């Protein structure tokens, strides 16, 4: 499972998205975009990679590539370039050096690809439901894992696992480590599955040196321009043995590793996908609707940036230069998903269909 919602406890047990019959079909004709909504200057953001999870155990994950300048989309891009499927549940992607690194969760593999030709350059195997990859240096990377109390240490040049970081007080069969951000010599990581904390790793010793409780199941993590960490918790689910509470937005000082502010939402809200704009002074997240706020704001906003309407918002990114907001609509996790592109002031610029369950984005600019 990529997303962090427990409305269906079975999803957690299977660790990935399962097709859910909803009777919903929205393969309608694309909305015509008004000419006045089209951006006057484009092309600064580079290329957008979109990971479509597909369905658990169907091995139908796909990669889509979008050009913001001419608004062209290339679906099934990985199989076209490599003559093989991407695998089972595409989880996340990171650009580092001259490669794009695609984490495929239930296939237990990380592919390294050329970000231009999309051809495979190498792969990391023997992982345990990998989630995210973070590069400490050109010689070392970390890969977080689901249902494993270890973070894998990788040599990116050889694609080999060279060691592990043991996470204290985490059971191998239920815990997880997730997104990572660096601040100085330290890497911070949210622990999600049946967890309630952010851990702090010393990248020089590859040891967990501290942890901070933030609320039940923090599911994403971001660092702003002022050295503050932000996370949202999903609060678990009703009947969970780990507990059930209202989700929250949490602001943490990275220097002191202490909570500065915690904003609680309503019990049953579904918060996820916290991310920053390119300047890292605006925060965005999903709570059914799309929400945004200045990182210095004393309170979350009263009204959303985008209303959900007839959508199932499932992924979110903000273009690094233009500030355009891209939102993934999973629709029903069975048919092709859809991406909506909005200007920073909320005007619809473009929309296009991609693969099943689009959930993760990655920007690339050579």
C-alpha positions in Angstrom: 0.0 0.0 0.0 1.3 3.4 -0.9 -1.3 5.6 0.7 -1.7 5.9 4.4 -5.4 5.5 5.0 -7.0 2.9 7.2 -10.6 3.1 6.1 -10.1 -0.5 4.9 -7.9 -2.5 7.4 -7.4 -5.2 4.8 -5.3 -2.8 2.7 -2.7 -2.6 5.5 -2.6 -6.4 5.7 -1.8 -6.6 2.0 0.6 -3.7 2.1 -0.6 -2.4 -1.3 -3.6 -1.2 -3.1 -6.3 -3.7 -3.9 -8.9 -3.1 -6.7 -12.1 -2.0 -5.0 -15.3 -2.3 -6.9 -17.1 1.1 -6.6 -19.3 1.2 -9.7 -17.7 4.5 -10.5 -16.5 5.3 -14.0 -15.3 8.7 -15.1 -13.6 8.1 -18.4 -15.4 11.1 -19.7 -14.0 13.5 -22.3 -11.4 15.9 -21.0 -12.6 19.4 -20.0 -11.7 22.1 -22.5 -9.3 24.4 -20.8 -10.1 28.1 -21.3 -7.4 30.0 -23.2 -7.0 32.5 -20.4 -6.0 29.7 -18.0 -3.0 28.6 -20.1 0.3 29.7 -18.7 2.1 32.4 -20.6 5.6 31.0 -19.8 6.3 27.3 -19.6 9.2 24.9 -19.8 11.1 25.9 -16.6 10.0 23.0 -14.6 11.6 20.2 -16.7 10.0 16.8 -17.0 7.4 15.2 -14.7 7.6 11.5 -14.0 4.3 10.0 -12.7 4.3 6.6 -11.0 1.1 4.6 -11.4 0.9 1.9 -8.7 -1.3 -0.5 -10.6 -3.1 -3.1 -8.5 -1.5 -5.3 -5.8 -0.3 -8.7 -7.3 -1.3 -7.7 -10.8 2.2 -6.5 -11.8 0.6 -3.7 -13.8 2.5 -0.7 -12.4 3.4 1.8 -15.1 5.5 5.0 -15.6 4.0 8.1 -17.3 6.1 11.0 -18.5 4.7 14.5 -18.9 6.2 17.5 -20.7 4.7 20.7 -19.1 5.9 22.8 -22.0 3.9 21.2 -24.7 1.5 19.3 -22.4 2.3 15.9 -24.0 2.1 12.7 -22.0 3.8 9.4 -22.7 2.1 6.5 -20.9 3.5 3.0 -20.5 6.9 4.7 -20.9 9.0 2.1 -18.9 7.8 -1.0 -20.9 8.2 0.9 -24.2 11.9 1.7 -23.3 12.8 -1.6 -21.8 10.5 -4.3 -23.2 9.5 -5.4 -19.7 6.9 -4.4 -17.2 7.8 -2.1 -14.3 6.4 -4.6 -11.7 4.1 -4.8 -8.8 3.1 -1.5 -7.1 5.3 1.5 -8.1 5.9 3.3 -4.9 8.3 6.3 -5.4 11.0 7.8 -7.5 14.0 10.0 -6.9 16.5 11.6 -9.3 20.2 11.5 -8.2 23.2 12.1 -10.4 22.5 10.9 -13.9 19.9 8.3 -12.9 16.3 8.1 -11.9 15.6 5.6 -9.1 12.2 3.9 -9.2 11.2 2.0 -6.1 8.7 -0.9 -6.8 7.3 -2.0 -3.5 5.8 -5.5 -3.9 8.5 -6.5 -6.5 11.1 -5.8 -3.8 13.3 -3.9 -6.3 14.7 -0.4 -7.1 15.4 0.2 -10.8 18.0 2.8 -11.9 17.1 4.3 -15.2 18.4 6.9 -17.6 16.0 9.8 -17.1 16.2 10.7 -20.8 16.0 7.3 -22.6 14.3 5.6 -19.7 16.4 2.5 -20.2 17.4 0.5 -17.2 21.0 1.0 -16.0 20.9 -1.3 -13.0 18.8 -2.5 -10.1 18.9 -3.1 -6.3 17.3 -6.4 -5.2 16.8 -8.4 -2.1 14.8 -5.7 -0.3 11.7 -6.0 2.0 8.8 -4.1 0.4 11.0 -1.0 -0.3 9.3 2.4 0.1 11.7 5.3 -0.6 15.4 5.9 -1.5 17.5 8.8 -0.2 21.0 9.6 -1.2 23.5 10.5 1.5 26.3 10.8 -1.0 27.4 9.3 -4.4 28.7 6.3 -2.4 25.8 5.8 0.0 22.0 5.7 -0.1 19.3 4.6 2.3 16.2 2.5 1.3 13.3 2.4 3.8 11.1 -0.7 4.0 7.7 -1.9 5.1 7.3 -4.6 7.7 11.0 -4.5 8.4 12.7 -2.9 11.4 15.8 -2.1 9.2 16.7 0.6 6.7 18.9 -0.8 4.0 22.3 0.9 3.3 23.1 0.8 -0.4 26.2 1.3 -2.5 24.7 3.1 -5.6 27.7 2.3 -7.7 27.4 -1.4 -7.3 23.7 -1.6 -6.6 24.5 -3.8 -3.6 23.2 -3.7 0.0 26.2 -3.0 2.2 24.5 -3.0 5.6 21.4 -2.0 7.6 20.3 0.6 10.1 18.4 -1.1 13.0 15.3 0.9 14.2 14.9 0.5 17.9 11.5 -0.5 19.3 10.1 -1.6 16.0 8.8 -5.1 15.3 10.0 -6.6 12.0 6.5 -7.8 11.0 4.5 -4.6 11.5 6.7 -1.5 11.4 7.8 0.6 8.5 10.2 3.4 7.7 9.1 5.9 5.0 10.1 9.2 3.6 13.5 10.8 4.4 14.8 14.3 4.4 18.3 15.5 5.3 19.3 18.4 7.6 23.1 18.7 8.0 24.6 15.3 8.8 21.3 14.0 9.9 18.5 12.2 8.0 15.0 12.3 9.4 12.5 9.6 8.6 8.8 9.1 9.5 7.8 5.7 10.8 4.3 4.9 9.7 2.8 1.4 10.0 1.7 1.0 13.6 4.2 3.7 14.6 3.9 7.2 16.0 7.3 8.8 15.6 10.0 10.5 13.5 13.5 9.0 13.9 16.8 10.9 13.5 19.7 9.1 11.9 23.3 10.2 12.0 24.5 9.6 8.4 28.1 9.4 9.6 27.6 6.4 11.8 24.4 5.0 10.2 22.7 4.9 13.6 19.4 6.0 14.9 20.3 8.6 17.6 16.9 10.0 18.6 13.2 9.6 18.0 10.2 11.9 18.5 6.6 10.9 19.1 4.3 13.0 16.9 1.0 11.1 16.8 -0.4 7.9 15.3 1.1 7.0 11.9 2.9 10.0 10.4 2.7 9.2 6.7 4.8 11.8 5.0 7.6 14.3 5.7 9.0 17.6 4.3 11.5 20.2 5.3 10.8 23.9 4.8 13.0 26.9 4.1 13.4 27.7 7.8 14.7 24.3 8.9 11.4 23.1 10.1 10.1 19.5 9.5 6.5 19.0 8.7 4.4 15.8 8.9 0.8 14.8 8.8 -0.5 11.8 10.8 -3.4 9.7 9.6 -4.6 8.8 13.1 -4.9 5.1 12.4 -8.2 3.4 12.0 -11.2 2.4 14.1 -10.5 -0.9 15.8 -6.7 -0.7 15.2 -4.7 -2.4 18.0 -2.3 0.6 17.8 -5.0 3.1 18.5 -7.3 5.6 16.7 -7.2 9.3 17.1 -7.7 12.5 15.1 -5.0 13.1 12.5 -2.8 16.1 12.9 -0.4 18.5 11.1 2.9 18.7 13.1 5.7 21.3 12.8 9.1 20.2 14.2 12.3 22.2 14.7 15.0 20.2 13.0 17.8 21.7 15.0 16.4 20.9 18.4 14.2 18.0 17.3 11.2 19.2 19.3 7.6 19.9 18.3 6.9 23.5 17.8 3.2 23.3 16.8 0.6 20.6 16.4 -2.7 21.2 14.7 -5.4 18.5 15.2 -8.1 17.8 12.6 -11.4 15.8 13.0 -11.5 12.1 13.8 -11.9 10.2 10.6 -10.2 12.8 8.4 -7.7 11.3 5.9 -4.6 13.4 5.8 -1.6 12.5 3.5 0.9 13.7 1.0 2.5 16.6 2.6 4.8 18.5 0.2 6.5 21.9 -0.4 6.7 24.3 -3.3 10.0 25.0 -4.9 10.9 27.8 -2.5 9.8 25.7 0.4 7.8 28.5 1.9 4.4 27.0 1.1 3.0 23.7 2.4 0.5 21.5 0.7 -1.3 18.3 1.8 -4.4 16.2 1.1 -7.3 15.9 3.5 -10.0 14.9 1.0 -9.5 18.4 -0.5 -6.2 20.0 -1.3 -5.0 22.4 1.4 -2.1 24.9 1.4 -0.6 27.4 3.8 2.4 29.6 4.3 5.0 27.9 6.6 4.9 30.9 8.9 1.1 30.8 9.3 -0.1 30.6 12.9 -3.0 28.3 11.9 -4.1 26.1 9.1 -6.5 27.7 6.6 -10.3 27.6 7.0 -10.9 26.8 3.3 -9.1 24.5 1.0 -6.9 25.4 -2.0 -8.9 22.9 -4.2 -12.2 21.2 -3.4 -12.3 17.5 -4.0 -15.6 17.3 -5.7 -16.1 14.1 -7.7 -12.5 13.0 -7.2 -10.3 10.7 -5.2 -7.2 12.8 -4.6 -4.3 10.3 -4.2 -1.1 12.1 -5.1 0.3 15.6 -5.0 3.3 17.6 -6.2 4.1 21.3 -6.8 6.3 22.2 -9.8 9.6 23.6 -8.6 9.7 26.8 -10.6 6.2 27.7 -11.9 4.5 26.7 -8.7 1.8 24.8 -10.7 0.0 22.2 -8.5 -0.4 18.7 -9.9 -3.0 16.4 -8.3 -3.5 12.7 -9.0 -7.1 11.4 -9.1 -7.2 7.6 -8.6 -10.9 7.5 -9.5 -11.6 3.9 -8.4 -8.2 2.2 -8.4 -9.3 0.1 -11.4 -9.5 2.4 -14.5 -6.9 4.8 -15.7 -6.3 7.6 -13.3 -6.2 11.3 -14.1 -3.8 14.1 -13.4 -5.0 17.7 -12.9 -2.7 20.6 -13.3 -3.5 23.9 -11.6 -1.8 27.3 -11.6 -0.6 28.5 -8.2 -3.8 30.6 -7.9 -6.0 27.5 -8.5 -6.9 27.8 -12.3 -7.1 24.5 -14.2 -4.3 24.4 -16.8 -4.4 20.9 -18.0 -5.7 17.4 -17.3 -4.7 14.0 -18.8 -5.2 10.3 -18.2 -2.3 8.1 -17.0 -2.2 4.6 -15.5 -4.0 2.8 -12.7 -3.7 4.5 -9.2 -1.3 7.4 -10.0 0.2 8.3 -6.6 3.8 9.5 -6.8 5.6 12.2 -8.8 9.2 13.1 -9.5 10.7 16.2 -11.2 13.7 16.0 -13.5 15.6 18.9 -15.1 19.0 18.3 -16.6 
